[in-house]
Amino acid sequence: MIEGAIFDMDGLMFDTEPIWTRVWEPVLATIGIEYPHGLANAIRGTSGKSMEAVINRFAPEADATYVREKAYEMVHAELHKGAPKKPGLDELLAYLKEQGVPMGVASSSSLDVIEMNLNNGGVRDYFSELFTGVGMANPKPAPDIFLNTAAAMGVDPARTLVLEDSLSGVHAGVAGGFITVMVPDLVAPDDFARENTACICRDLLEVRDLLAEGKLG
């Protein structure tokens, strides 16, 4: 059995990615810049300097820090209304708790947004550790956020599940030596994900079933 499980949040536990997808066009419009095609997909799963690097690549004339901060502000306002839980989340969390597996969250969202979503979804008490990529020197796709979470949980990365929906997160999990599972949301798995993840699952319920059958970890 696995020693621990680390969850991404946006698009993995909660259906928040459509909100993130919608904000970029109006944010850029506030500074008179037309939305560049492909930005939303490229920026998914990033935070901090990584997010600003993507903004600079797609809209070099923009103040990347302003765009990032404004996007967080708009998303935060939307999330106060609540975000739907992804299929299988409650079942997987209940199973892991029953098995005594410690759980953590490692998300590119800010800590207050992580707390808000978990509390709104009634799942905060499942998690012993919460980590944000905001302000990290090396956010996803670097493995630091997952390694920090595993260290705080006292678990071995090689025996710890990382659950991700984004390609950036998949790269981070694999780089950290975790048992990385992709549960795609808005972005399909690429060759790297297909070749390097432990498996690609249709939803979190399938993850629960594979663990229960001893086919994962």
N, C-alpha and C positions, 0 to 999 in steps of 0.2 A: 504494500500500500504506500501511497505517496506520504511524504512528511509534512507537506504544506501546500497551500494553493494561493496564488496571487492573481487577482482579477484586475484587468483594465476596467474602465467604467463606461465611457461614452461609446455607444454602439455595441457594447458587449453585455453590460448589465441593464442599461437603460437606452431607450430609443431616442437619444439626444442628437444623433448625427444630422438628421434633417434640419434641426435648429441651427447647428453650426454651418451647414451648407447655405442656409438662407441669409446669414448675416453679412457675408463678405461683400455682396453687391451694394447694399445700402451703406455699409461702412465706408467703402471706397468712394461712393457717390458724395459723401459729406466733404470730401476733399477734391471733388471734381475729376475723379479717375474712373474710367469705364472698367467694369469687371472683366478680367482676362480669363478666357476659357481654360479650365483645368486647375485653377487655383484651389478650389474646395477639395478636390481629390488629393492633390499634392500635399496639402497642409494637414490632412487628417492624421491624427495621432501625434502631432508635434506640439511643442510648447516652447516658451522662452526664446532663446537664441535660435533654436532650430526653426521655430515658427517664423521668426523675423527673417531668417535666411530665405525661406520659401517666398515670403511676401516680397523681398528684395528682388528675387529672381523673376517673379511674374509681374511686379509693378515697381520697377527700380526708381521711379519718380516719387513714390510714396514714402512718408515717414513711417517706417515699419513698426516702430514702438507705439506710435499713436494708433495705427491700424489694429495692432494686437490688443492694446488696452481697450479700445472702443469695442472690439468684437467680444471680449470677455464681458464687458459691461452689458451689451445687448443680450448675450446668451444668458447671463445671470438673471436678467429681468424676465426672460422667457421661462427659465427653469423654476422660478418661484411658483409658477402655475402647476408644476409637477410634470414628470416625464414617465411614460409607460414603461413598465418592466419588460425585459425581453423574455421570450418563451423559455421556460425551464429554469429560470433563476431561482425561484423559491424552492423547487424540488432539489436542485443541485446543492444549494446552501444547507438545506435540511439534512441531506445525505452526508455531506462533509462534517457537519456538526455531530451527527450521530456516530460517525466513525472517529471522532476526536481529532480531526485534522484542523490545525490552525489556519486562519485565513487572513489575507491582507489585501489592500487595494493600492495599486500603483497607477496613477492616472496623470494625464497631461493637464487636466483641469485644476483650478485652484482648490486649496483645501476647503474653503468655505462652500464651494460648489459641490465638492465630493460629499461633505457632511450633509448638505441640504438634500441632495439626491438620495443618499442612504436613509436619512431620516424620513423623507417623504415616502420612500418605498417601504419603510418599516423593516429594514434589514441592517441597520447600523450595528446592532449588537452581535452580529456574526463575526465582525472583523476586529482583530486585536491591533492591527497597524494600518495607518493610512499615510501614503506618501504622495506628494505632488511633484510634478516635473517643473512647475513654475519656479524660476529662480535657480534651477540647477545649472551647474557649469556645463554638464554633458547630459542633456535630456535624451529621450528616445529619438533616434534609433540606437543610441548608446545604451549599454545594459545597466548603467549605474543605479537607476531608480529601482530596478528589480533586485539587484544585489543588496542595496541598502534595506529594502523591505525584508528580504530573506534573512539578513543579518539581525535585524530587529526582532524577527520571529524566532530566530535560533534554529533555522532549518538549512539543510544542505541544498544548494541550487540543483544539483544533479538528481535530487529526489523530490523536487518541488515543481508543481504544475504552474505554468504561466498561461493564462487564458487571454487571448487577444483577438480583436476583429480587424485591426489595421496592419498594413504591411510594415510600417515603421515599428510598431510594437512587436511584430513577429521577429524582425531583425534584432531587436533588443533582447528578446527572450532567448533566441538562439545564441547570440553573442555571449550571454551570461551563462550558458551551459545548462539552461533549464529544460524541463520537459514541456515544450512549447506546443500549444494547441491553438489553431486558428478557427474561430467561429465567424465567418464572413458576414458583414453587414452590407455596406454600400459599395465596398471594393472587393472584387473577386481575387482569389489567391493567384499569385504569379508562380513562375517556375521555382524561385527561391523558396517560397512557402510550401509548395508541393514536395520539394526535395528535402527540406530541413525540419519541418514540423513533425511531431509525433503522429498527428492526424489532423484532418480538417473535418469539422463537424457542422452539421446543418443548424444545430441549436444547442443550448446548454443542457437540455434534457438528454440529448445523445451523449454528451460528456458524462452525465450522471450514470447512464446505462453502461457505458464502456468501463467506468470505474467499478461499478457494481459487479460486472462480469469478469473483472480482473484483466481486461484487455488494454489498460492504460496505466502506465506507471510501474 
